[in-house]
Amino acid sequence: MSKRANTTVIGAFVIGAIALITGAVMIFGTGQFFHERVAVVTVFEGSVTGLDVGSPVEFRGVPVGTITGIKALYDPEEASIIIPVYMALNRRAITNIRGDETSRPPKQEIQRMIEHGLRARLDVRSIVTGTKFVSLDFRKDTPGKIVGVDKKLPEIPSIPSTLQKFTSMFEKLDLEELVVKATETFQGISALANSPALARTIENLDSASGHADELLVQLLDDSRRLSQTAEAAFEQTRVSMANAEAALAATLADISNFSDKTDQRVARASERLEVTLSAVRALTEKLDREVRPLSDSAKATMEQARSTLRAAESLIGEDSLTRYNLDTTLEELAAAARSIRQMAEYLEQHPDALLKGKGP
């Protein structure tokens, strides 16, 4: 008969195989076994509660390493505790922008990044759980403190987080003094709220508000009456302007008719004068021819008659001053009639000119 297999040995073998497979998956699955890692250190002065070994190290949200150790060291010269945090950075997590690898050793490359402003800060991962991580970034304008806790490793200067800055500022406040001032302020507010002067002021404000309402109603009534009065005055002015425009139009028509009639009469009189003058000239020439043989006395008489006719001609001739004055007077009358007609047309188009005057 064959020997029965030992179940204990088989079980131990299976469990060992499972453990080896699990470890291999954990090691080779993360890829850290094949990555070149650079050990660095940074020092935080405040509390690192929530930061544990294995916590991530990130550069602007990109995982670049993990926390490998946390210590607490006492500085007798400063009489203070400093907390160095050791990190392992994956060298290949951040590659050169050109794609090639630098020829510098890893520590020198980290040191060069520190000189260009690389800083470490402790940030909160989750407010609920309180977990934290180390955040790396370039902050050249922010000074960082180097303690020199480990001469063998590059030390990344640390800067306080926003929470640490707020906590430090809050710790510097004199809470007792703030409480006293707040109490005094609330007491002053309570005294003011319960003071009789405030009550009287509120009553006065209510009374003033009532008076203001009455004044506003009165102003509205006055403005309404003023508007009605202005409308009535405007209507009366419009009627007056219409009447004045009608009267002016009638006057202009009369003047125009008179001017036309005067022009016609003067023209007819001028024509008659021209005919008479022509007849007189003809008669004079005839008499001159017929009376030439007469005596000297008759000639003198004829000369006197001729002088008289010349004087009459000088009065009614085309070049006479009297006729020129008459023509000038008639032209001025015609120009005045045209001006009055133009003014009537302008007033018909702009009736408000009687009140405001002619525009520019």
Number of C-alpha atoms within 10 A of each C-alpha: 3 4 5 6 8 8 9 9 10 11 11 11 12 12 12 12 12 12 12 12 12 13 12 12 12 13 13 12 11 11 10 13 11 9 13 13 18 17 20 21 24 27 25 21 14 14 11 16 9 16 21 17 13 14 19 22 25 18 16 11 10 13 16 21 23 20 22 18 15 17 10 12 11 11 10 8 6 8 8 10 14 19 18 21 22 21 25 20 25 18 17 12 14 12 11 9 7 6 7 8 10 10 8 10 9 17 15 12 15 21 16 13 15 21 13 13 18 20 24 28 20 24 20 18 16 11 8 7 9 11 16 20 22 23 22 22 16 16 15 13 8 11 12 18 14 12 16 16 16 13 8 11 16 21 26 26 21 25 21 17 16 13 12 16 12 11 11 13 10 11 10 8 10 9 11 9 10 11 11 10 12 12 12 12 12 11 12 12 12 11 12 13 12 11 11 11 11 13 13 11 11 12 12 12 12 12 12 12 12 12 12 12 12 12 12 12 12 12 12 12 12 12 12 12 12 12 12 12 12 12 12 12 12 12 12 12 15 14 12 12 19 15 12 15 17 14 12 17 19 12 15 20 15 13 19 19 13 15 19 13 12 15 17 12 12 14 12 12 12 16 12 12 15 16 12 12 17 13 12 15 16 12 12 16 12 12 12 15 10 10 12 13 10 9 10 10 9 13 15 11 12 17 13 12 13 17 12 12 16 14 13 13 19 15 15 18 18 13 11 14 13 14 16 15 11 11 14 12 12 16 14 11 18 19 13 15 21 15 13 19 19 13 15 19 14 13 20 16 10 13 18 14 14 12 9 8 10 11 6 3
